Amino acid sequence: MFNVGKVAIIGGGSWATAIAKIVVNHTHHIGWYMRRDDRIEDFKRLGHNPAYLTSAQFDIDEIFFSSNINEICKSYDTLVFVTPSPYLKSHLKKLKTKLSDKFIVTAIKGIIPEENLICSEYFHQVYDVPYENLSCIGGPSHAEEVALDRLSYLTVACKDQEKAKAFTEVLASDVIKTKVSTDVVGIEYSSVLKNVYAIAAGICNGLKYGDNFQAVLMSNAVQETNRFLNMVYPIERSIYDSVYLGDILVTGYSNFSRNRTFGTMIGKGYSVKTAQIEMEMVAEGYFGTKCMREINRHLHVNMPILDAVYNILYEGINPQRQIKLLTDSFR
């Protein structure tokens, strides 16, 4: 039976904080890499993350903090990466410790810019982590609700089902329901695309489109996701599982969604740069849109929503005009 061993969290944002809270409740010890020493000191003094999910309290004696990623990666067996995807490469550039013998869990719902690789592929290609040691966490799971102990459902995917099952055991509780999957690639790509579609939903919200159209938009987003997944990784899956459909819906509809918030600002007339500055948080769908558009140039999947969001964010096309064209393509 696989043992996850000692677990460490890599990242200091809201989702990292929520996952750390879940894991430490089971293990009563975690390592935690945060890049800023001042944040670590504030965390130790206050008993909570000073910048994110400040209502989530921790027993500091159960956490080993370090701003040295090598110290954490060397000392822990299972590494849960929860950094924004645009910054993953810069964190890993400091790494001198090999990762090939670690169990890597990516909770990053994004894609590596420039490389156009989902995170599991990046760890495999660049750090020689075997596929059976690569896992991801997916599902409809806003960090804010997880931290508030609201009922949430998470899926852990890994080629090695025994390892996926073992990791679910450090997540499952009365308020966290878990299941396993082998579809690492599909879940990661779906997690990238749902951010793109949340931006689209936000743009339409900012343009004052109503709930009737939002429902049509989301149903087309699900079909678009299914077409892409069946092209890039054709296995038997149900797009209606919560890890795909549920994640698309919660990110497209929820006020907790930073990608929807970003899109709403664009729909209201903000420039991309102004919206990013005012957000003060990373909307990963902005980067994911460009990456997915470049990937799809080679696959030629019919993805009109992706194309529309790309045209608005990167080509400067007027949102009202672009969304009108999109509405004419729906049935």
NORBELDA-V49731 format. One record per run of one state. SS is the DSSP state (H for helix, E for strand, - for the rest). FROM is the first residue (numbers start at 1). LEN is the number of residues. If there is no record, write none. Layout:
ss:SS from:FROM len:LEN
ss:SS from:FROM len:LEN
//
This chain:
ss:- from:1 len:6
ss:E from:7 len:4
ss:- from:11 len:3
ss:H from:14 len:14
ss:- from:28 len:2
ss:E from:30 len:4
ss:- from:34 len:3
ss:H from:37 len:10
ss:- from:47 len:13
ss:H from:60 len:3
ss:E from:63 len:4
ss:- from:67 len:2
ss:H from:69 len:7
ss:- from:76 len:2
ss:E from:78 len:4
ss:- from:82 len:3
ss:H from:85 len:8
ss:- from:93 len:10
ss:E from:103 len:4
ss:- from:107 len:4
ss:E from:111 len:2
ss:- from:113 len:4
ss:E from:117 len:2
ss:H from:119 len:9
ss:- from:128 len:3
ss:H from:131 len:3
ss:E from:134 len:5
ss:- from:139 len:4
ss:H from:143 len:5
ss:- from:148 len:4
ss:E from:152 len:7
ss:- from:159 len:2
ss:H from:161 len:8
ss:- from:169 len:7
ss:E from:176 len:6
ss:- from:182 len:2
ss:H from:184 len:23
ss:- from:207 len:4
ss:H from:211 len:22
ss:- from:233 len:9
ss:H from:242 len:12
ss:- from:254 len:4
ss:H from:258 len:10
ss:- from:268 len:4
ss:H from:272 len:8
ss:- from:280 len:4
ss:H from:284 len:16
ss:- from:300 len:4
ss:H from:304 len:11
ss:- from:315 len:4
ss:H from:319 len:11
ss:- from:330 len:2
//
